[in-house]
Amino acid sequence: MTKDFQIVVTGASGFVAKNVRKYLSENNVKLISISRKNFKKLKNETKIISKNYDERIILPKIKNSFGLIHLVGIGKQSIKNNYNLVNVEFTNKIINLCKKAKIKKIVYNSGLGVYKTNSIGYFISKYEAEKLLIESGLDYTIFRPSYIVGKDDLFTKYLKRQIKKGEIQIPGSGNYSIQPIYINDVCQIISKSLIDKNFKKQTLDLVGPESISFQKYVKLFSKKTPTKIKKISLESAYHDAISNTKSEFGVDDLNLLVGDFKGNYRKLQKITKFPLQSISELLKSGRLF
Ligand SMILES: NC(=O)c1ccc[n+]([C@@H]2O[C@H](COP(=O)([O-])OP(=O)(O)OC[C@H]3O[C@@H](n4cnc5c(N)ncnc54)[C@H](OP(=O)(O)O)[C@@H]3O)[C@@H](O)[C@H]2O)c1
């Protein structure tokens, strides 16, 4: 990629954004990264700090960029931050910014499990956001990720904290499955989606090659440590999620787990055209520690 290839990243201090920015910066892509709070600037990067993504500040700087990667999103609601405001309304605001700035390509992370009849509020908001993108007239790529895992994602950090305490708690049976994808693969795929025509107007599950039970994942993750694995009742996990704002699992984290969603890896593979990291191999290698 050349230096003139300018990309805008929203939600710059988030987990996926941090990794994607690093990847693009190392590949000499010119970046305009936007966040509500201060963050460390990378090579080839211009920072924009704006609490409300003020159009007067942002628009002149992002004009005529090649593409925008929209990584603002929440998976847990509060009185200040609800799904409609952040996942739907904010996406609409970013789409309008793209149009005004003449940015033609937008890449968005939705969620694995989005389909018309899903009744969970989180997925409904992601569905609405997807609809806005599809109807926007822009060239879009919508990814529906399962768990994106790296050294510093929330799930991995949770498991590391539990290991330190000597016990990992699994809500319910742990037999529900997840289909994690490695962050390094995600960075490459997102980057490729900006320029590769095969990604044009596509909605793709962003999943790894293996669907693995939560229980097995936790076992492999903690294999080399003397950690006890304890199953806790789903009822008490939900109760904690509902009543305690600091609970490890939010209500929708539990909904996502119990939902047992499986993604179409083959379709992703056909378009990405490179093999993705096996999650069990990754866990065995200890690279997430
Ligand atoms: N990580 C995963 O496994 C996973 C799985 C499925 C879907 N996704 C989706 O992928 C996207 C990125 O995920 P992530 O894991 O990187 O999440 P993250 O670490 O929580 O980052 C999301 C970012 O969104 C921005 N944000 C949150 N509330 C906002 C608000 N009210 N106004 C403006 N900005 C706000 C924040 O950016 P600043 O603090 O920089 O302003 C935050 O860092 C999200 O849309 C998420 O739903 C992620």
The ligand as a Gaussian input file, in Angstrom:
#p B3LYP/6-31G(d) Opt

LIG

0 1
 N      -13.901000      -7.888000      20.007000
 C      -14.779000      -8.804000      19.631000
 O      -14.635000     -10.006000      19.912000
 C      -15.994000      -8.392000      18.836000
 C      -16.927000      -9.358000      18.484000
 C      -18.050000      -8.992000      17.754000
 C      -18.219000      -7.677000      17.353000
 N      -17.291000      -6.752000      17.698000
 C      -17.493000      -5.344000      17.271000
 O      -16.281000      -4.802000      16.764000
 C      -16.199000      -3.410000      17.094000
 C      -14.892000      -3.149000      17.843000
 O      -14.850000      -4.014000      18.958000
 P      -13.751000      -3.902000      20.107000
 O      -13.607000      -5.249000      20.687000
 O      -12.563000      -3.197000      19.604000
 O      -14.523000      -3.009000      21.158000
 P      -13.948000      -1.968000      22.210000
 O      -12.570000      -2.324000      22.609000
 O      -14.972000      -1.840000      23.277000
 O      -13.877000      -0.624000      21.364000
 C      -15.035000       0.027000      20.935000
 C      -14.771000       1.511000      20.876000
 O      -16.008000       2.178000      20.592000
 C      -15.898000       3.514000      21.032000
 N      -17.136000       3.890000      21.739000
 C      -17.798000       3.211000      22.701000
 N      -18.877000       3.930000      23.107000
 C      -18.877000       5.072000      22.373000
 C      -19.722000       6.210000      22.327000
 N      -20.783000       6.339000      23.116000
 N      -19.412000       7.195000      21.449000
 C      -18.332000       7.102000      20.647000
 N      -17.488000       6.055000      20.656000
 C      -17.764000       5.049000      21.506000
 C      -14.705000       3.589000      21.988000
 O      -13.656000       4.270000      21.307000
 P      -12.843000       5.480000      21.970000
 O      -12.723000       5.164000      23.434000
 O      -11.554000       5.467000      21.230000
 O      -13.637000       6.720000      21.742000
 C      -14.314000       2.134000      22.198000
 O      -12.970000       1.987000      22.455000
 C      -17.451000      -3.096000      17.916000
 O      -18.455000      -2.597000      17.074000
 C      -17.877000      -4.460000      18.437000
 O      -19.273000      -4.541000      18.696000
 C      -16.174000      -7.068000      18.437000

